[in-house]
Amino acid sequence: MKIKSIHIYGHNGQRRDLEFKVSGLNVITGRSSTGKSALSDIIEYCMGCSSFNVPEGIIRDKVAWFAVIYQFEHEQVLIAKPTPLNGGMSCSKAMGRRGAELKVPLFDELVTNTNDEAVIILISRLLGIPENRTDVAIGHSRESYDANIKHTFYYLFQKQMLVANKDQLFNYRQDEYNPAQTIRDTFPILMGISSSDRYELESKLRSAKRDIKFKSKLLEEARNAINTSHEQAISLLSEAKAVGIMSGVEQNTKDGEIIGLLRSALSWKPDMPSEDDEHRISHLRVELARLRDDRRKMQEKIDAARLFSKRVCGYENEAAEQLERLASIKALPNNPETGEWQWPFSEKNLALESPLAKVLVNELNSLDAELRIANSQRPKLDAYLTELEDNVRAIIESIKEKEAELSAAIAANEMLVQLGDRNNAASRIVGRISFFLENLVPNEDIYKLEAEHRCLSLRVSDLEERIGADDSNERLNSILNIVSMQMNSYMQKFDAEFQIFPARLDLSKITIVFDRPERPVPMSRTGGGENHLAYHLSALLALHLFAVKNNRPIPRFLLIDQPTQVYFPSEQIYKEADGSIQKTEADADLIAVRRLFQLLLKFTQEEAPGFQLIVTEHANLRDQWFQELLVEPPWSKPPALVPEDWPNS
């Protein structure tokens, strides 16, 4: 992947094109504030970076769209993005085109049809970044993520303030969280240590670990179920007996028979109670009320008869007393029983023929008759009372019978309600028995789960062994050693300080360390801007050379912003060079400047043929080979990246 061209569009539809050689060294030189340093921001913006880092000023005000055509091995990809609206700081909408030979679109053809996420996926795939996932240990605050094209930016863009910075190596992007850790996470992936095969193995390992965790849980539950199933079975059998499902089962049931009995309980069906005869209960209550009324009436008759008998008894006693008196004085002339004459003081029938005697005798006879009649009614009255009392007793017996029938009917009704509750309880117990039997794990299932668990354990062990056999740490150290050796070679060509000591790329601290015999010296403790530039460029060139030779998925271009500044007496004098050959020759260390560009040119021609280098500069050399490297004549005002006659937004 290389930069074929950059295109910017004004709000009036005008277009500015900047063409690059896709192979070799490209140099853009000129005055300050002409847009040279913004080129890297434009390229990043059109590589899926949503943040709009182009400096405020002419470019933001006059440019409506940015577009970059990327050259891949077999095709070209155009990515265009509009300037964020209303002074915004980001934009994720984009326009994408693909083709073997793309034409630069007209302004009217610019329309968003994709977004940054799709752009990142497309470029990452075309670049050949394998499917991957950063290896983040469990418990770390950061999350695992996929490495993509954005993680190559550290090695592609060297800003002016970074290219000779003694404290920072590569591009520590300020809009990212912990970029040093990001470099440590993604460097092994981009360098081919975490290959697609390794990613596939790690994905399979994660899946196998999830499966074995699930199987372990099932196996543990099955074993626990077996350990507690006997107690549960006994408890369920006891509850089934309590609700009448297995009322005839013996108390001492053998262990082997419990499960069979529980299975037989599944065929239980609720008892069908007879219909509740409310009419019969009502009829019994009516009959009982009638009998009680009859008993009351009969009792009233008995009470009346007894009262009459009591009164009669008094009359009888008085009558008997009177009879006894009559008998004692022999008031009647003749004995009523024998008819014999009983008046001793009178002869038979003496003077009884007179009217007065007849009246008196008749009165006495009437009184005797009445008294005798009264005494003769006593047995009948007693018989009547006896009959009444017998009837009452019969009624009482009938009342008792009806009360018993009514109680039985009411009890039967209550039994119906209780029978419904019992059926409900029995139904719940049967449901629990069914659930228990469904989840009862047979020994065959335990054996099957154990076998599956063993197979998964063997698979996990095999995958871990295959991943461990990759020796990632050793491979990483080997790559770092190769890059470090090449880095030492470039430092000697730059004639840098500490070139006599072995230098190594320290990925843990993202710096360069020189191994002196007495102590290691990190780059931050070295001096001289020229040396720092040499260290940065040596590391970058060595890394890109390794990527080219080993076909690693890193774009084949490097953009360096103002590297020769260290060869001028001051920053002010460097800016005043303004792309002028005369000022460059008058103020710069020409030997160092020429050596730098010759080394970069040689890198693109001999060491990494086809590699693209883009350098933005203030310096300019009169050498013909250098003039041939210029993309355009030195930028001044005008010309510059953005024409001054373009209107503001």
JOCORTA-V253688 format. One record per run of one state. SS is the DSSP state (A for helix, B for strand, O for the rest). FROM is the first residue (numbers start at 1). TO is the last residue. Records with the same first field share a line. If there is no record, write none. Layout:
SS->FROM-TO ; FROM-TO
This chain:
O->1-1 ; 11-14 ; 20-23 ; 31-37 ; 46-50 ; 52-57 ; 72-75 ; 83-84 ; 88-89 ; 91-92 ; 100-106 ; 110-113 ; 128-148 ; 156-156 ; 159-178 ; 191-195 ; 243-254 ; 266-277 ; 330-333 ; 335-340 ; 342-354 ; 377-377 ; 440-442 ; 469-471 ; 495-501 ; 507-510 ; 516-519 ; 526-528 ; 550-556 ; 562-562 ; 568-570 ; 578-580 ; 588-589 ; 608-611 ; 618-623 ; 628-629 ; 631-634 ; 636-649
B->2-10 ; 15-19 ; 24-30 ; 51-51 ; 63-71 ; 76-82 ; 90-90 ; 93-99 ; 114-115 ; 157-158 ; 334-334 ; 341-341 ; 502-506 ; 511-515 ; 520-522 ; 557-561 ; 612-617 ; 630-630 ; 635-635
A->38-45 ; 58-62 ; 85-87 ; 107-109 ; 116-127 ; 149-155 ; 179-190 ; 196-242 ; 255-265 ; 278-329 ; 355-376 ; 378-439 ; 443-468 ; 472-494 ; 523-525 ; 529-549 ; 563-567 ; 571-577 ; 581-587 ; 590-607 ; 624-627
